[in-house]
Amino acid sequence: MVFSSITFLCYFLPLFLLIYYLADAKYKNIIVLVFSIFFYSWGAPKFVFILLASTFIDFYIVRRMHYATEAKLKKRLLGLSIFLNIGLLAYFKYANFFVENLNDFLGLFDIAPSPWTAVILPIGISFYTFQTLTYSIDVYRKTHEPLQKVWDYMLYIMMFPQLIAGPIVRFSDIADQINNRKDTWDDRLLGFYRFVIGLSKKVLIANVMGAKADELMGGDLLALDATTAWIGILAYTFHMYFDFSGYSDMAIGVGRMIGFKFPENFDNPYTSRSISEFWRRWHITLGAWMRDYLYIPLGGNRVNSKMRLYFNLCLVFLASGLWHGASWNFVLWGAVHGLFLILDRVFLLNILNKIGTIPSVLFTFFITMLAWVIFRIETFVDALIYYKKLFSFEFSPVEWSSDPKFFSILLLAIFFSFFRLIPSIGESIQEKIYFKSYSKRLLVAMFFICSLLFVLCLAAIVTSGFNPFIYFRF
């Protein structure tokens, strides 16, 4: 069940909110947990039992670790918790990848392939794993006391707004909200508004971009010319942003409607002036997780050798690429971003700072867009064909009248991706869109505007058969 489905919008969410708001405060967490289990069961009915069992076991491992008096025992229990959660991720997400590559290697020596039954990838396994790891590590580091009730821990891990595709919510950021939060009318209205913003991004922009990207990048690549190839990667670039940021907005909005304050996950990433800045604006919670739980423990910027610093950066971004998917194209995508982070530190930032904002933004957007090719196209041969088409210089006239809806939405996507670069009014638009300041009158007015957008989104979903969500598979 995706947030942009009729089932969720017309049945699940209204029923959940009705029961939640009518319930006594002491039952609210149980209601969220029950609906979260049902929500996950809808998409992964078999895996939900493994999820519940591992969450239950992990709670008591971490609880025992917290109250242990011996330092060695604490470390062993932390290791056991990490092993349990990484083990689940490794098996369900990477076992197929390992066996496939092992069989390819054995084939070089004419050795019979290893028999293997493919493992089905559960939805949201990467997000689930990272949140369980933050709990055990935060408790071990004494960042926060552990939860006292197992169902509160299950609520933190399985809360349906952010379970499937984030944002990655660290335990220390949300621990105090689990049993001590209030959902005011302002929060409900702001949450609804944020949800509709995300839904509009997803349904009205991302779906249109995604359909065109699939048409051009998922078809006969040899039939493309340079014009159609650039249109295809432009469509995919904006599809990625509006699809994922739209989901994050919806998750933040639903959380806000029930009193939770989830961290922001995007901040106009395509206006970044370097790849380093891009990763401070794109999938912010993943970047922060990688920094605090992998990069800094490796030594971060405090290492004595520049080579060790560059090694740390490469390792983190190779891991980031592999986190996105069990395929070599994701590893290569992570390596490309890691390479440009190293180049930023060596010389590139100095050049980008000198050439000015607009040229540096265009350069960064260009590199980001080229990297999306290997993210979208899994085989290296096909990716190479696509790159050749991009730089073949075999351009054809753009026929705007052939698909007026797509080109109109493309212009809209460009505006909402880059409006912050508009002198003097960019920040003002940002504040209004995300309600950084508001009045009661504006809240009421926006409620009616959002209601209209909500109806438009419903109409678009009903009349379109294209409504996937990219990050569900991660």
C-alpha positions as CSV (number, residue, x, y, z in Angstrom):
1,M,0.0,0.0,0.0
2,V,1.6,3.3,-1.1
3,F,0.6,6.7,0.2
4,S,-0.5,7.7,-3.3
5,S,-3.0,4.9,-3.7
6,I,-6.8,5.1,-3.4
7,T,-6.8,2.4,-0.7
8,F,-4.6,4.5,1.5
9,L,-6.1,7.9,0.8
10,C,-9.8,7.0,0.9
11,Y,-9.9,4.2,3.4
12,F,-6.8,3.5,5.5
13,L,-5.8,7.1,6.4
14,P,-9.3,8.5,7.1
15,L,-10.1,5.4,9.3
16,F,-6.8,5.7,11.1
17,L,-7.2,9.4,11.9
18,L,-10.8,9.0,13.0
19,I,-10.0,6.3,15.5
20,Y,-6.8,8.0,16.6
21,Y,-8.4,11.3,17.3
22,L,-11.4,9.8,19.1
23,A,-9.3,7.5,21.3
24,D,-8.2,8.3,24.8
25,A,-4.5,9.4,25.1
26,K,-3.4,6.1,26.7
27,Y,-4.5,4.1,23.7
28,K,-3.1,6.3,21.0
29,N,0.3,4.5,20.7
30,I,-1.4,1.1,20.5
31,I,-3.7,2.4,17.7
32,V,-0.7,3.6,15.8
33,L,1.1,0.3,16.3
34,V,-1.9,-1.8,15.2
35,F,-2.4,0.2,12.1
36,S,1.3,0.1,11.3
37,I,1.4,-3.7,11.5
38,F,-1.6,-3.9,9.3
39,F,0.0,-1.3,6.9
40,Y,3.2,-3.4,6.6
41,S,1.3,-6.7,6.4
42,W,-0.6,-5.3,3.4
43,G,2.6,-5.2,1.4
44,A,4.7,-7.9,3.0
45,P,2.4,-10.4,4.8
46,K,5.0,-13.1,5.3
47,F,7.9,-10.8,6.3
48,V,5.9,-9.0,9.0
49,F,6.3,-12.0,11.4
50,I,10.1,-11.9,11.0
51,L,10.0,-8.1,11.5
52,L,7.9,-8.5,14.7
53,A,10.1,-11.3,16.1
54,S,13.4,-9.6,15.4
55,T,12.1,-6.4,16.9
56,F,11.0,-8.2,20.0
57,I,14.4,-10.0,20.4
58,D,16.4,-6.8,19.7
59,F,14.5,-4.9,22.4
60,Y,15.5,-7.3,25.1
61,I,19.1,-7.6,23.9
62,V,19.5,-3.8,24.1
63,R,17.7,-3.7,27.4
64,R,20.1,-6.3,28.8
65,M,23.0,-4.3,27.4
66,H,21.9,-1.1,29.0
67,Y,21.7,-2.7,32.5
68,A,24.9,-4.7,32.2
69,T,27.7,-3.6,34.5
70,E,30.6,-5.2,32.6
71,A,32.0,-3.2,29.7
72,K,32.9,-6.4,27.8
73,L,29.3,-7.7,28.2
74,K,27.9,-4.4,26.9
75,K,30.1,-4.6,23.8
76,R,29.2,-8.2,23.2
77,L,25.5,-7.5,23.4
78,L,25.9,-4.4,21.2
79,G,27.7,-6.7,18.7
80,L,24.9,-9.2,18.9
81,S,22.2,-6.6,18.2
82,I,24.2,-5.2,15.3
83,F,24.8,-8.8,13.9
84,L,21.1,-9.6,14.2
85,N,20.0,-6.5,12.2
86,I,22.8,-6.4,9.7
87,G,22.4,-10.2,9.2
88,L,18.7,-9.7,8.3
89,L,19.7,-7.0,5.8
90,A,22.5,-9.0,4.4
91,Y,20.3,-12.1,3.9
92,F,17.2,-10.6,2.4
93,K,18.8,-7.8,0.4
94,Y,22.3,-9.1,-0.6
95,A,22.1,-12.9,-0.7
96,N,20.9,-13.0,-4.3
97,F,23.6,-10.5,-5.3
98,F,26.3,-12.6,-3.6
99,V,25.2,-15.9,-5.2
100,E,24.8,-14.4,-8.6
101,N,28.3,-12.9,-8.6
102,L,29.7,-16.2,-7.1
103,N,28.1,-18.2,-9.9
104,D,29.5,-15.7,-12.5
105,F,33.0,-16.2,-11.0
106,L,32.6,-20.0,-11.0
107,G,31.5,-19.9,-14.6
108,L,34.9,-18.5,-15.6
109,F,36.4,-21.8,-14.6
110,D,33.6,-23.9,-16.0
111,I,32.4,-24.9,-12.5
112,A,28.7,-25.7,-12.1
113,P,26.7,-22.8,-10.5
114,S,25.7,-23.1,-6.9
115,P,22.0,-24.0,-6.6
116,W,20.0,-21.2,-5.0
117,T,16.4,-20.2,-4.4
118,A,16.0,-16.5,-4.9
119,V,15.1,-14.5,-1.8
120,I,12.3,-12.0,-2.1
121,L,13.3,-8.5,-1.0
122,P,11.0,-7.2,1.8
123,I,9.9,-3.6,1.4
124,G,11.7,-1.0,3.5
125,I,14.3,-3.4,4.8
126,S,17.1,-0.8,4.6
127,F,15.2,1.8,6.5
128,Y,14.1,-0.7,9.1
129,T,17.7,-1.8,9.6
130,F,19.2,1.7,10.0
131,Q,16.6,2.6,12.6
132,T,17.2,-0.5,14.7
133,L,20.9,0.2,14.6
134,T,20.4,3.8,15.8
135,Y,18.5,2.4,18.8
136,S,21.1,0.0,20.0
137,I,24.0,2.4,19.3
138,D,22.3,5.4,20.8
139,V,21.5,3.4,24.0
140,Y,25.1,2.0,24.1
141,R,26.5,5.5,23.7
142,K,24.1,6.7,26.5
143,T,22.7,9.3,24.1
144,H,19.3,8.3,25.5
145,E,17.7,5.9,27.9
146,P,16.1,2.8,26.4
147,L,12.4,2.5,26.1
148,Q,10.7,0.6,29.0
149,K,8.0,-1.2,27.0
150,V,8.5,-3.5,24.1
151,W,5.4,-2.1,22.2
152,D,6.9,1.4,22.5
153,Y,10.0,0.1,20.7
154,M,7.9,-1.6,18.1
155,L,6.1,1.6,17.6
156,Y,9.4,3.5,17.0
157,I,10.6,0.9,14.5
158,M,7.3,0.1,12.7
159,M,5.5,3.4,12.7
160,F,3.8,3.4,9.2
161,P,4.5,7.0,8.1
162,Q,8.2,6.4,7.9
163,L,8.7,2.6,8.0
164,I,8.8,1.9,4.3
165,A,10.9,4.8,2.9
166,G,12.0,7.1,5.6
167,P,13.0,9.7,6.6
168,I,15.4,7.7,8.7
169,V,14.4,8.7,12.2
170,R,17.0,8.3,14.9
171,F,16.0,7.0,18.2
172,S,17.5,10.0,20.1
173,D,15.4,12.4,17.9
174,I,12.1,10.8,18.6
175,A,12.4,9.0,21.9
176,D,10.8,11.7,24.0
177,Q,7.9,12.1,21.6
178,I,6.7,8.5,21.9
179,N,5.1,8.9,25.3
180,N,5.0,12.7,25.5
181,R,3.5,14.5,22.6
182,K,0.5,16.6,21.8
183,D,-1.4,16.9,18.5
184,T,-2.8,20.4,18.3
185,W,-5.2,21.7,15.7
186,D,-2.4,23.7,14.2
187,D,-0.3,20.5,13.9
188,R,-3.2,18.7,12.3
189,L,-3.7,21.4,9.7
190,L,0.0,21.9,9.1
191,G,0.4,18.1,8.8
192,F,-2.4,17.8,6.3
193,Y,-1.0,20.7,4.3
194,R,2.5,19.1,4.3
195,F,0.9,15.7,3.3
196,V,-0.9,17.3,0.3
197,I,2.3,19.1,-0.8
198,G,4.0,15.7,-0.9
199,L,1.1,14.0,-2.6
200,S,1.0,16.7,-5.2
201,K,4.7,16.3,-5.9
202,K,4.3,12.6,-6.3
203,V,1.1,12.4,-8.3
204,L,1.1,15.6,-10.3
205,I,4.8,15.9,-11.1
206,A,6.8,12.7,-10.3
207,N,4.3,10.3,-12.0
208,V,4.4,12.4,-15.3
209,M,8.2,12.6,-15.2
210,G,8.5,8.9,-14.4
211,A,6.2,7.7,-17.2
212,K,8.3,9.7,-19.7
213,A,11.6,8.4,-18.2
214,D,10.4,4.8,-18.4
215,E,9.3,5.3,-22.0
216,L,12.7,6.7,-23.1
217,M,15.2,5.0,-20.8
218,G,13.4,1.7,-20.5
219,G,12.9,1.1,-24.2
220,D,15.1,0.7,-27.3
221,L,18.1,2.8,-26.4
222,L,19.7,2.5,-29.8
223,A,16.6,4.2,-31.3
224,L,17.3,7.4,-29.2
225,D,18.9,10.5,-30.5
226,A,20.7,13.1,-28.4
227,T,17.5,15.1,-27.9
228,T,15.3,12.3,-26.7
229,A,18.2,11.0,-24.5
230,W,18.5,14.3,-22.7
231,I,14.8,14.6,-22.3
232,G,14.8,11.1,-20.8
233,I,17.5,11.8,-18.2
234,L,15.9,15.2,-17.4
235,A,12.6,13.4,-16.7
236,Y,14.3,10.8,-14.6
237,T,16.3,13.4,-12.6
238,F,13.1,15.2,-11.7
239,H,11.2,12.0,-11.1
240,M,13.8,10.9,-8.5
241,Y,13.5,14.2,-6.6
242,F,9.8,14.7,-6.7
243,D,9.0,11.1,-6.1
244,F,11.2,10.7,-3.0
245,S,10.9,14.1,-1.6
246,G,7.1,13.9,-2.1
247,Y,7.0,10.7,-0.1
248,S,9.1,12.3,2.7
249,D,6.7,15.2,2.8
250,M,3.8,12.9,3.1
251,A,5.5,10.9,5.9
252,I,6.4,14.1,7.8
253,G,2.8,15.4,7.3
254,V,1.2,12.2,8.6
255,G,3.6,12.2,11.6
256,R,2.8,15.9,12.2
257,M,-1.0,15.1,12.2
258,I,-0.5,12.8,15.2
259,G,2.0,14.9,17.0
260,F,5.4,13.5,15.8
261,K,8.1,15.8,14.5
262,F,10.2,13.9,11.9
263,P,13.4,15.3,10.6
264,E,13.5,17.0,7.2
265,N,14.9,14.9,4.4
266,F,15.3,17.3,1.5
267,D,16.3,21.0,1.1
268,N,16.2,21.9,-2.6
269,P,19.2,19.7,-3.5
270,Y,19.4,20.7,-7.2
271,T,20.4,24.2,-6.1
272,S,23.6,22.8,-4.6
273,R,26.8,24.4,-5.7
274,S,28.9,21.2,-5.2
275,I,28.4,17.5,-4.7
276,S,29.5,18.0,-1.1
277,E,26.6,20.5,-0.7
278,F,24.3,18.2,-2.6
279,W,24.7,15.5,0.1
280,R,23.8,18.0,2.7
281,R,20.5,18.7,0.9
282,W,19.6,15.3,-0.6
283,H,18.3,12.4,1.6
284,I,19.5,14.4,4.6
285,T,18.7,11.7,7.1
286,L,20.8,9.1,5.2
287,G,23.7,11.4,4.9
288,A,23.6,12.3,8.6
289,W,23.3,8.6,9.5
290,M,26.3,7.7,7.4
291,R,28.3,10.5,8.9
292,D,27.5,9.8,12.5
293,Y,27.4,6.0,12.5
294,L,30.1,5.2,9.9
295,Y,32.2,8.1,8.8
296,I,33.0,9.6,12.2
297,P,33.7,6.1,13.8
298,L,36.2,5.5,10.9
299,G,38.0,8.7,12.0
300,G,36.2,11.2,9.9
301,N,38.2,14.4,9.3
302,R,40.4,13.7,12.3
303,V,42.7,11.2,10.6
304,N,46.3,12.2,10.1
305,S,46.7,11.1,6.5
306,K,44.8,12.6,3.5
307,M,44.8,9.2,1.9
308,R,43.0,7.8,4.9
309,L,40.5,10.6,4.7
310,Y,39.8,9.9,1.1
311,F,39.6,6.2,1.8
312,N,36.9,6.9,4.5
313,L,34.9,9.0,2.0
314,C,35.1,6.3,-0.6
315,L,34.1,3.6,1.8
316,V,31.1,5.6,3.1
317,F,29.8,6.4,-0.4
318,L,30.4,2.8,-1.7
319,A,28.3,1.7,1.3
320,S,25.7,4.4,0.5
321,G,25.5,3.1,-3.1
322,L,25.1,-0.5,-1.9
323,W,22.5,0.6,0.6
324,H,20.3,1.7,-2.3
325,G,20.4,-1.7,-4.1
326,A,22.2,-5.0,-4.5
327,S,23.6,-4.3,-7.9
328,W,27.0,-3.1,-9.2
329,N,25.4,0.0,-10.9
330,F,24.4,1.3,-7.4
331,V,28.0,0.7,-6.2
332,L,29.3,2.6,-9.2
333,W,26.8,5.4,-8.5
334,G,28.1,5.7,-5.0
335,A,31.7,5.6,-6.2
336,V,31.0,8.5,-8.6
337,H,29.6,10.7,-5.8
338,G,32.5,9.6,-3.5
339,L,35.0,10.6,-6.2
340,F,33.5,14.1,-6.6
341,L,33.5,14.6,-2.8
342,I,37.3,13.9,-2.9
343,L,37.7,16.2,-5.9
344,D,35.9,18.9,-3.9
345,R,38.4,18.6,-1.1
346,V,41.4,18.5,-3.4
347,F,40.6,21.4,-5.8
348,L,37.1,21.5,-7.1
349,L,35.5,23.6,-4.3
350,N,38.0,26.4,-4.9
351,I,37.1,26.6,-8.6
352,L,33.3,26.4,-8.0
353,N,33.5,29.1,-5.4
354,K,35.3,31.4,-7.9
355,I,32.9,30.9,-10.9
356,G,29.8,32.1,-9.1
357,T,26.5,30.6,-7.9
358,I,24.7,29.9,-11.2
359,P,27.7,28.2,-13.1
360,S,28.5,26.1,-10.0
361,V,24.8,25.0,-9.6
362,L,24.6,24.1,-13.3
363,F,27.8,22.1,-13.1
364,T,26.7,20.2,-10.0
365,F,23.3,19.6,-11.5
366,F,25.0,18.3,-14.7
367,I,27.2,15.8,-12.8
368,T,24.2,14.7,-10.6
369,M,22.1,14.1,-13.7
370,L,24.8,12.1,-15.5
371,A,25.2,10.0,-12.4
372,W,21.5,9.2,-12.4
373,V,22.0,7.3,-15.7
374,I,23.9,4.5,-13.9
375,F,21.4,4.6,-11.1
376,R,18.5,4.0,-13.5
377,I,20.2,1.6,-16.0
378,E,21.4,-1.5,-14.3
379,T,23.7,-3.0,-17.0
380,F,27.0,-1.2,-17.8
381,V,26.6,-2.0,-21.5
382,D,23.2,-0.2,-21.7
383,A,24.5,2.7,-19.5
384,L,27.4,3.1,-21.9
385,I,25.0,3.1,-24.9
386,Y,22.9,5.8,-23.2
387,Y,26.0,8.0,-22.5
388,K,27.0,7.7,-26.1
389,K,23.5,8.8,-27.2
390,L,23.7,11.8,-24.8
391,F,27.0,13.0,-26.4
392,S,26.3,11.9,-30.0
393,F,25.3,15.5,-30.9
394,E,22.6,14.0,-33.1
395,F,19.9,16.5,-32.1
396,S,16.4,16.7,-33.5
397,P,13.9,19.5,-33.0
398,V,11.9,19.4,-29.8
399,E,8.3,18.8,-30.7
400,W,6.5,20.5,-27.8
401,S,3.1,19.9,-29.3
402,S,3.7,16.1,-29.3
403,D,3.3,15.9,-25.5
404,P,2.1,19.2,-24.1
405,K,1.3,17.8,-20.7
406,F,4.8,16.4,-20.2
407,F,6.5,19.6,-21.3
408,S,4.2,21.8,-19.1
409,I,5.0,19.6,-16.0
410,L,8.7,19.6,-16.9
411,L,8.7,23.4,-16.8
412,L,6.9,23.2,-13.5
413,A,9.4,20.7,-12.1
414,I,12.3,23.0,-13.2
415,F,10.7,26.0,-11.4
416,F,10.1,24.2,-8.1
417,S,13.6,22.7,-8.2
418,F,15.4,26.0,-8.7
419,F,13.1,28.8,-7.4
420,R,15.4,29.4,-4.5
421,L,17.9,30.8,-6.9
422,I,15.5,33.7,-7.8
423,P,17.0,36.8,-6.2
424,S,15.1,38.3,-3.2
425,I,12.0,36.2,-3.6
426,G,13.3,32.7,-3.6
427,E,13.5,32.4,0.2
428,S,10.0,34.0,0.6
429,I,8.5,31.4,-1.7
430,Q,10.3,28.7,0.3
431,E,8.8,30.0,3.6
432,K,5.3,30.1,2.2
433,I,5.4,26.6,0.6
434,Y,6.7,25.0,3.8
435,F,4.9,27.2,6.3
436,K,7.9,28.4,8.2
437,S,5.8,31.3,9.3
438,Y,2.0,31.4,9.3
439,S,-1.1,33.0,10.7
440,K,-4.5,31.5,11.6
441,R,-6.1,33.1,8.6
442,L,-3.5,31.7,6.3
443,L,-4.0,28.3,7.8
444,V,-7.7,28.3,7.0
445,A,-7.1,29.5,3.5
446,M,-4.4,26.9,2.8
447,F,-6.8,24.2,4.1
448,F,-9.2,24.9,1.3
449,I,-6.4,25.1,-1.3
450,C,-5.0,21.8,-0.1
451,S,-8.5,20.3,-0.2
452,L,-8.7,21.3,-3.9
453,L,-5.2,19.9,-4.6
454,F,-6.2,16.7,-2.8
455,V,-9.2,16.2,-5.1
456,L,-7.0,16.9,-8.1
457,C,-4.6,14.2,-7.0
458,L,-7.4,11.7,-6.5
459,A,-8.6,12.4,-10.0
460,A,-5.1,12.0,-11.4
461,I,-4.6,8.7,-9.6
462,V,-8.0,7.3,-10.8
463,T,-7.3,8.3,-14.4
464,S,-3.7,7.1,-14.6
465,G,-2.4,3.6,-14.4
466,F,1.2,4.8,-13.6
467,N,1.8,5.2,-9.9
468,P,5.0,3.4,-8.7
469,F,7.2,4.5,-5.9
470,I,11.0,4.2,-6.5
471,Y,12.3,3.9,-3.0
472,F,10.0,1.1,-1.9
473,R,12.5,-1.4,-3.3
474,F,15.3,0.0,-1.1
